[in-house]
Amino acid sequence: MVVTERRDPEVLVLDAKEPVVVAAGPYGHPFHPILVTIPIGAWVASLVFDIASTVNSRGSRSLVDAAYWLIGLGILGALAAAIFGFMDLLTIPTKTKAFKAGLTHMSLNLSVVALFAIDFFWRRGSYYERIKPETGQLVLSAVAIGVLLVSGWIGGMLAYKYGVRVADQKTQAEGFRS
C-alpha cells in the first residue's frame, strides 16, 4: 500500500504566494510580470517593423535594422524575465494543476526564445544587405509570436485563476477600504 502525504489545499495556496527569495519581488508584487513586458514589446514591434518593410514596395533598411535589434533586445529581456519566472515557479507546490501550468508556460517561453534566437542568427548573416526580411524570417517571427500568445494566456491563468504570487484575499481587501 502506498501512502501519500496530503497537505491542506489552503496551505499549498499560501506557499505559492510567498517569494522563494526576496530577489523574486516582495509579497504580492513579483518582478516576473513586470519584466515580461520588455521581450513582448520588443518582439511585437519587430514583427510590426518586418511587416511594414515588407509591404513597402521599396523596403526599408531602417525598419529591418530596428527589427533585428529588437529581436536581440527581446532575447535578453526574456532571459532576465525567465530568471524571476523560475523563482516564482519554485513557489508552486509540485503535483498541482498550477505547477503543471507553470511548467507548460516555461516550456513554451523557452521555445519562443529559441525561435527568436534562430531568427536573430539567421538575420545576422544578411544583416548589412537587407531592405526586407526574408519570407521565412517573417513567418518564423509570426509563429514565435503565436506561441508567445498561448504562453501568455497560460501565464495569465497562473496569476488570475490560480493566484500564483498574488496577495491573498485579506490583503487585497485592504485596497477596498476607505
Helices and strands as residue ranges (DSSP letters): H 9-15, G 22-24, H 32-35, H 37-55, H 61-89, H 97-124, H 135-156, I 157-161, H 169-173, G 174-176
